Amino acid sequence: MTTQSSSASIWQQTARLTLSTPVQATLYISLCALTIWTVYFTTYPAVHDKVHSLRHHTLMVSCH
């Protein structure tokens, strides 16, 4: 009975930590940063051409 109780307690603690606001905020910011990084530095021609000037203006990257 104690093993089942401690197992449930561990799951509750894990769920509480996972659903906490700081964890959600960190995951959201990380996902947004990864998305922006992927769009800015893609070599896929259609996307690269659309964000080319934006990338150079916002990141102050010299043109190639």
Gaussian input, Z-matrix of N, CA and C with variables (Angstrom, degrees):
# hf/3-21g

backbone

0 1
 N
 C     1     B1
 C     2     B2     1     A1
 N     3     B3     2     A2     1     D1
 C     4     B4     3     A3     2     D2
 C     5     B5     4     A4     3     D3
 N     6     B6     5     A5     4     D4
 C     7     B7     6     A6     5     D5
 C     8     B8     7     A7     6     D6
 N     9     B9     8     A8     7     D7
 C    10    B10     9     A9     8     D8
 C    11    B11    10    A10     9     D9
 N    12    B12    11    A11    10    D10
 C    13    B13    12    A12    11    D11
 C    14    B14    13    A13    12    D12
 N    15    B15    14    A14    13    D13
 C    16    B16    15    A15    14    D14
 C    17    B17    16    A16    15    D15
 N    18    B18    17    A17    16    D16
 C    19    B19    18    A18    17    D17
 C    20    B20    19    A19    18    D18
 N    21    B21    20    A20    19    D19
 C    22    B22    21    A21    20    D20
 C    23    B23    22    A22    21    D21
 N    24    B24    23    A23    22    D22
 C    25    B25    24    A24    23    D23
 C    26    B26    25    A25    24    D24
 N    27    B27    26    A26    25    D25
 C    28    B28    27    A27    26    D26
 C    29    B29    28    A28    27    D27
 N    30    B30    29    A29    28    D28
 C    31    B31    30    A30    29    D29
 C    32    B32    31    A31    30    D30
 N    33    B33    32    A32    31    D31
 C    34    B34    33    A33    32    D32
 C    35    B35    34    A34    33    D33
 N    36    B36    35    A35    34    D34
 C    37    B37    36    A36    35    D35
 C    38    B38    37    A37    36    D36
 N    39    B39    38    A38    37    D37
 C    40    B40    39    A39    38    D38
 C    41    B41    40    A40    39    D39
 N    42    B42    41    A41    40    D40
 C    43    B43    42    A42    41    D41
 C    44    B44    43    A43    42    D42
 N    45    B45    44    A44    43    D43
 C    46    B46    45    A45    44    D44
 C    47    B47    46    A46    45    D45
 N    48    B48    47    A47    46    D46
 C    49    B49    48    A48    47    D47
 C    50    B50    49    A49    48    D48
 N    51    B51    50    A50    49    D49
 C    52    B52    51    A51    50    D50
 C    53    B53    52    A52    51    D51
 N    54    B54    53    A53    52    D52
 C    55    B55    54    A54    53    D53
 C    56    B56    55    A55    54    D54
 N    57    B57    56    A56    55    D55
 C    58    B58    57    A57    56    D56
 C    59    B59    58    A58    57    D57
 N    60    B60    59    A59    58    D58
 C    61    B61    60    A60    59    D59
 C    62    B62    61    A61    60    D60
 N    63    B63    62    A62    61    D61
 C    64    B64    63    A63    62    D62
 C    65    B65    64    A64    63    D63
 N    66    B66    65    A65    64    D64
 C    67    B67    66    A66    65    D65
 C    68    B68    67    A67    66    D66
 N    69    B69    68    A68    67    D67
 C    70    B70    69    A69    68    D68
 C    71    B71    70    A70    69    D69
 N    72    B72    71    A71    70    D70
 C    73    B73    72    A72    71    D71
 C    74    B74    73    A73    72    D72
 N    75    B75    74    A74    73    D73
 C    76    B76    75    A75    74    D74
 C    77    B77    76    A76    75    D75
 N    78    B78    77    A77    76    D76
 C    79    B79    78    A78    77    D77
 C    80    B80    79    A79    78    D78
 N    81    B81    80    A80    79    D79
 C    82    B82    81    A81    80    D80
 C    83    B83    82    A82    81    D81
 N    84    B84    83    A83    82    D82
 C    85    B85    84    A84    83    D83
 C    86    B86    85    A85    84    D84
 N    87    B87    86    A86    85    D85
 C    88    B88    87    A87    86    D86
 C    89    B89    88    A88    87    D87
 N    90    B90    89    A89    88    D88
 C    91    B91    90    A90    89    D89
 C    92    B92    91    A91    90    D90
 N    93    B93    92    A92    91    D91
 C    94    B94    93    A93    92    D92
 C    95    B95    94    A94    93    D93
 N    96    B96    95    A95    94    D94
 C    97    B97    96    A96    95    D95
 C    98    B98    97    A97    96    D96
 N    99    B99    98    A98    97    D97
 C   100   B100    99    A99    98    D98
 C   101   B101   100   A100    99    D99
 N   102   B102   101   A101   100   D100
 C   103   B103   102   A102   101   D101
 C   104   B104   103   A103   102   D102
 N   105   B105   104   A104   103   D103
 C   106   B106   105   A105   104   D104
 C   107   B107   106   A106   105   D105
 N   108   B108   107   A107   106   D106
 C   109   B109   108   A108   107   D107
 C   110   B110   109   A109   108   D108
 N   111   B111   110   A110   109   D109
 C   112   B112   111   A111   110   D110
 C   113   B113   112   A112   111   D111
 N   114   B114   113   A113   112   D112
 C   115   B115   114   A114   113   D113
 C   116   B116   115   A115   114   D114
 N   117   B117   116   A116   115   D115
 C   118   B118   117   A117   116   D116
 C   119   B119   118   A118   117   D117
 N   120   B120   119   A119   118   D118
 C   121   B121   120   A120   119   D119
 C   122   B122   121   A121   120   D120
 N   123   B123   122   A122   121   D121
 C   124   B124   123   A123   122   D122
 C   125   B125   124   A124   123   D123
 N   126   B126   125   A125   124   D124
 C   127   B127   126   A126   125   D125
 C   128   B128   127   A127   126   D126
 N   129   B129   128   A128   127   D127
 C   130   B130   129   A129   128   D128
 C   131   B131   130   A130   129   D129
 N   132   B132   131   A131   130   D130
 C   133   B133   132   A132   131   D131
 C   134   B134   133   A133   132   D132
 N   135   B135   134   A134   133   D133
 C   136   B136   135   A135   134   D134
 C   137   B137   136   A136   135   D135
 N   138   B138   137   A137   136   D136
 C   139   B139   138   A138   137   D137
 C   140   B140   139   A139   138   D138
 N   141   B141   140   A140   139   D139
 C   142   B142   141   A141   140   D140
 C   143   B143   142   A142   141   D141
 N   144   B144   143   A143   142   D142
 C   145   B145   144   A144   143   D143
 C   146   B146   145   A145   144   D144
 N   147   B147   146   A146   145   D145
 C   148   B148   147   A147   146   D146
 C   149   B149   148   A148   147   D147
 N   150   B150   149   A149   148   D148
 C   151   B151   150   A150   149   D149
 C   152   B152   151   A151   150   D150
 N   153   B153   152   A152   151   D151
 C   154   B154   153   A153   152   D152
 C   155   B155   154   A154   153   D153
 N   156   B156   155   A155   154   D154
 C   157   B157   156   A156   155   D155
 C   158   B158   157   A157   156   D156
 N   159   B159   158   A158   157   D157
 C   160   B160   159   A159   158   D158
 C   161   B161   160   A160   159   D159
 N   162   B162   161   A161   160   D160
 C   163   B163   162   A162   161   D161
 C   164   B164   163   A163   162   D162
 N   165   B165   164   A164   163   D163
 C   166   B166   165   A165   164   D164
 C   167   B167   166   A166   165   D165
 N   168   B168   167   A167   166   D166
 C   169   B169   168   A168   167   D167
 C   170   B170   169   A169   168   D168
 N   171   B171   170   A170   169   D169
 C   172   B172   171   A171   170   D170
 C   173   B173   172   A172   171   D171
 N   174   B174   173   A173   172   D172
 C   175   B175   174   A174   173   D173
 C   176   B176   175   A175   174   D174
 N   177   B177   176   A176   175   D175
 C   178   B178   177   A177   176   D176
 C   179   B179   178   A178   177   D177
 N   180   B180   179   A179   178   D178
 C   181   B181   180   A180   179   D179
 C   182   B182   181   A181   180   D180
 N   183   B183   182   A182   181   D181
 C   184   B184   183   A183   182   D182
 C   185   B185   184   A184   183   D183
 N   186   B186   185   A185   184   D184
 C   187   B187   186   A186   185   D185
 C   188   B188   187   A187   186   D186
 N   189   B189   188   A188   187   D187
 C   190   B190   189   A189   188   D188
 C   191   B191   190   A190   189   D189

   B1=1.4448
   B2=1.5231
   B3=1.3298
   B4=1.4658
   B5=1.5215
   B6=1.3318
   B7=1.4598
   B8=1.5207
   B9=1.3071
   B10=1.4572
   B11=1.5255
   B12=1.3056
   B13=1.4579
   B14=1.5268
   B15=1.3367
   B16=1.4671
   B17=1.5201
   B18=1.3308
   B19=1.4604
   B20=1.5221
   B21=1.3269
   B22=1.4644
   B23=1.5185
   B24=1.3187
   B25=1.4618
   B26=1.5299
   B27=1.3178
   B28=1.4771
   B29=1.5272
   B30=1.3347
   B31=1.4676
   B32=1.5221
   B33=1.3169
   B34=1.4641
   B35=1.5199
   B36=1.3265
   B37=1.4624
   B38=1.5307
   B39=1.3151
   B40=1.4647
   B41=1.5227
   B42=1.3176
   B43=1.4665
   B44=1.5184
   B45=1.3284
   B46=1.4570
   B47=1.5332
   B48=1.3411
   B49=1.4641
   B50=1.5207
   B51=1.3252
   B52=1.4624
   B53=1.5164
   B54=1.3060
   B55=1.4583
   B56=1.5268
   B57=1.3160
   B58=1.4603
   B59=1.5297
   B60=1.3045
   B61=1.4648
   B62=1.5309
   B63=1.3406
   B64=1.4697
   B65=1.5278
   B66=1.3196
   B67=1.4665
   B68=1.5223
   B69=1.3091
   B70=1.4594
   B71=1.5219
   B72=1.3227
   B73=1.4602
   B74=1.5249
   B75=1.3179
   B76=1.4638
   B77=1.5161
   B78=1.3150
   B79=1.4659
   B80=1.5231
   B81=1.3217
   B82=1.4620
   B83=1.5262
   B84=1.3095
   B85=1.4660
   B86=1.5254
   B87=1.3195
   B88=1.4667
   B89=1.5220
   B90=1.3165
   B91=1.4584
   B92=1.5262
   B93=1.3298
   B94=1.4660
   B95=1.5244
   B96=1.3138
   B97=1.4684
   B98=1.5280
   B99=1.3163
   B100=1.4646
   B101=1.5262
   B102=1.3112
   B103=1.4634
   B104=1.5209
   B105=1.3177
   B106=1.4681
   B107=1.5221
   B108=1.3196
   B109=1.4680
   B110=1.5297
   B111=1.3224
   B112=1.4596
   B113=1.5242
   B114=1.3173
   B115=1.4684
   B116=1.5251
   B117=1.3168
   B118=1.4710
   B119=1.5231
   B120=1.3117
   B121=1.4628
   B122=1.5215
   B123=1.3200
   B124=1.4501
   B125=1.5271
   B126=1.3069
   B127=1.4609
   B128=1.5257
   B129=1.3386
   B130=1.4588
   B131=1.5300
   B132=1.3406
   B133=1.4623
   B134=1.5241
   B135=1.3222
   B136=1.4653
   B137=1.5288
   B138=1.3009
   B139=1.4658
   B140=1.5212
   B141=1.3314
   B142=1.4670
   B143=1.5257
   B144=1.3182
   B145=1.4666
   B146=1.5286
   B147=1.3272
   B148=1.4701
   B149=1.5270
   B150=1.3248
   B151=1.4673
   B152=1.5245
   B153=1.3227
   B154=1.4607
   B155=1.5314
   B156=1.2998
   B157=1.4645
   B158=1.5283
   B159=1.3144
   B160=1.4599
   B161=1.5253
   B162=1.3040
   B163=1.4594
   B164=1.5144
   B165=1.3143
   B166=1.4591
   B167=1.5250
   B168=1.2971
   B169=1.4674
   B170=1.5241
   B171=1.3175
   B172=1.4584
   B173=1.5250
   B174=1.3106
   B175=1.4568
   B176=1.5227
   B177=1.3200
   B178=1.4651
   B179=1.5324
   B180=1.3265
   B181=1.4533
   B182=1.5141
   B183=1.3150
   B184=1.4510
   B185=1.5194
   B186=1.3047
   B187=1.4612
   B188=1.5346
   B189=1.2915
   B190=1.4705
   B191=1.4874
   A1=111.19
   A2=117.35
   A3=119.60
   A4=110.97
   A5=117.68
   A6=120.32
   A7=110.57
   A8=116.84
   A9=120.94
   A10=110.40
   A11=116.81
   A12=121.29
   A13=111.12
   A14=117.37
   A15=119.95
   A16=110.68
   A17=117.11
   A18=120.99
   A19=110.85
   A20=116.32
   A21=120.59
   A22=110.42
   A23=116.28
   A24=120.77
   A25=110.99
   A26=116.84
   A27=121.05
   A28=109.64
   A29=116.77
   A30=120.18
   A31=111.27
   A32=116.60
   A33=120.16
   A34=111.16
   A35=116.55
   A36=120.11
   A37=110.83
   A38=116.48
   A39=120.85
   A40=110.60
   A41=117.05
   A42=120.96
   A43=110.86
   A44=117.43
   A45=121.26
   A46=110.28
   A47=116.88
   A48=120.80
   A49=110.80
   A50=116.82
   A51=121.68
   A52=111.86
   A53=116.89
   A54=120.62
   A55=112.96
   A56=117.37
   A57=119.44
   A58=110.44
   A59=116.11
   A60=121.72
   A61=113.14
   A62=119.95
   A63=118.67
   A64=113.66
   A65=116.91
   A66=120.03
   A67=109.85
   A68=117.44
   A69=120.43
   A70=111.24
   A71=117.49
   A72=121.15
   A73=110.53
   A74=116.95
   A75=120.96
   A76=111.38
   A77=117.10
   A78=120.33
   A79=111.81
   A80=116.76
   A81=121.15
   A82=110.99
   A83=117.58
   A84=121.58
   A85=110.42
   A86=117.06
   A87=120.49
   A88=111.64
   A89=116.60
   A90=120.42
   A91=111.19
   A92=116.91
   A93=120.68
   A94=111.01
   A95=116.93
   A96=120.95
   A97=110.96
   A98=116.79
   A99=120.59
   A100=110.91
   A101=117.38
   A102=121.17
   A103=110.82
   A104=117.04
   A105=120.58
   A106=110.61
   A107=117.35
   A108=121.29
   A109=110.18
   A110=116.47
   A111=120.69
   A112=111.30
   A113=117.32
   A114=120.86
   A115=110.48
   A116=117.40
   A117=120.49
   A118=112.66
   A119=117.62
   A120=119.33
   A121=113.94
   A122=116.75
   A123=119.57
   A124=110.19
   A125=115.13
   A126=120.19
   A127=110.84
   A128=116.37
   A129=120.98
   A130=107.67
   A131=118.59
   A132=121.77
   A133=115.87
   A134=118.26
   A135=119.78
   A136=111.20
   A137=117.69
   A138=121.59
   A139=110.13
   A140=117.18
   A141=121.45
   A142=111.28
   A143=116.88
   A144=120.29
   A145=111.84
   A146=117.27
   A147=120.65
   A148=112.19
   A149=118.09
   A150=120.70
   A151=113.10
   A152=117.33
   A153=121.21
   A154=112.65
   A155=117.15
   A156=118.96
   A157=111.44
   A158=117.28
   A159=120.46
   A160=110.66
   A161=116.35
   A162=120.50
   A163=111.18
   A164=117.22
   A165=119.87
   A166=111.88
   A167=118.33
   A168=120.73
   A169=112.45
   A170=117.15
   A171=118.80
   A172=113.11
   A173=118.29
   A174=120.83
   A175=112.46
   A176=116.57
   A177=122.14
   A178=111.28
   A179=114.24
   A180=121.17
   A181=107.76
   A182=116.50
   A183=118.37
   A184=109.92
   A185=115.27
   A186=119.99
   A187=110.00
   A188=115.57
   A189=120.59
   A190=112.25
   D1=-37.87
   D2=-179.11
   D3=-70.54
   D4=-33.11
   D5=178.24
   D6=-64.67
   D7=-43.05
   D8=178.32
   D9=-66.35
   D10=-39.04
   D11=179.58
   D12=-66.54
   D13=-43.27
   D14=179.93
   D15=-70.11
   D16=-33.35
   D17=176.66
   D18=-64.07
   D19=-43.16
   D20=177.53
   D21=-65.13
   D22=-37.81
   D23=179.28
   D24=-64.72
   D25=-40.62
   D26=178.51
   D27=-63.44
   D28=-42.54
   D29=178.91
   D30=-64.47
   D31=-38.41
   D32=178.33
   D33=-66.08
   D34=-41.40
   D35=178.27
   D36=-65.48
   D37=-40.53
   D38=178.48
   D39=-63.73
   D40=-44.39
   D41=178.90
   D42=-64.28
   D43=-40.46
   D44=-179.73
   D45=-64.60
   D46=-42.14
   D47=179.47
   D48=-67.44
   D49=-43.87
   D50=-177.65
   D51=-65.20
   D52=-35.76
   D53=-176.84
   D54=-91.94
   D55=5.40
   D56=-179.31
   D57=-70.50
   D58=153.45
   D59=-177.13
   D60=-61.29
   D61=-44.82
   D62=179.05
   D63=-60.95
   D64=-37.96
   D65=178.79
   D66=-67.66
   D67=-43.64
   D68=178.83
   D69=-63.87
   D70=-40.83
   D71=179.30
   D72=-64.40
   D73=-42.74
   D74=178.60
   D75=-62.78
   D76=-44.28
   D77=178.31
   D78=-64.10
   D79=-40.69
   D80=179.23
   D81=-64.24
   D82=-46.39
   D83=179.75
   D84=-64.51
   D85=-40.28
   D86=178.36
   D87=-64.19
   D88=-41.63
   D89=178.78
   D90=-65.14
   D91=-41.93
   D92=177.88
   D93=-64.21
   D94=-43.65
   D95=179.38
   D96=-63.11
   D97=-42.04
   D98=178.50
   D99=-64.28
   D100=-40.11
   D101=178.84
   D102=-64.69
   D103=-46.56
   D104=179.56
   D105=-64.12
   D106=-43.00
   D107=178.32
   D108=-59.57
   D109=-44.12
   D110=-179.03
   D111=-64.06
   D112=-42.47
   D113=179.98
   D114=-68.50
   D115=-44.24
   D116=-177.38
   D117=-65.72
   D118=-38.45
   D119=-171.58
   D120=-112.10
   D121=23.60
   D122=177.05
   D123=-74.44
   D124=151.69
   D125=174.41
   D126=-105.14
   D127=2.04
   D128=176.96
   D129=-66.39
   D130=117.74
   D131=-170.39
   D132=-54.13
   D133=-42.28
   D134=-176.89
   D135=-63.89
   D136=-43.49
   D137=179.89
   D138=-74.14
   D139=-42.82
   D140=-179.02
   D141=-57.84
   D142=-43.96
   D143=-178.78
   D144=-66.00
   D145=-36.74
   D146=-178.61
   D147=-68.33
   D148=-37.82
   D149=-175.26
   D150=-105.84
   D151=11.28
   D152=-176.12
   D153=-58.59
   D154=-55.81
   D155=-177.21
   D156=-69.55
   D157=-36.14
   D158=176.45
   D159=-59.92
   D160=-43.60
   D161=179.86
   D162=-61.59
   D163=-43.59
   D164=-177.96
   D165=-70.80
   D166=-31.54
   D167=179.48
   D168=-78.38
   D169=-40.19
   D170=-176.16
   D171=-82.76
   D172=-29.63
   D173=-178.73
   D174=-101.12
   D175=-5.29
   D176=-178.37
   D177=54.81
   D178=42.76
   D179=177.36
   D180=-91.68
   D181=131.49
   D182=179.05
   D183=-68.28
   D184=150.62
   D185=-177.41
   D186=-72.48
   D187=149.22
   D188=-177.25
   D189=-88.43

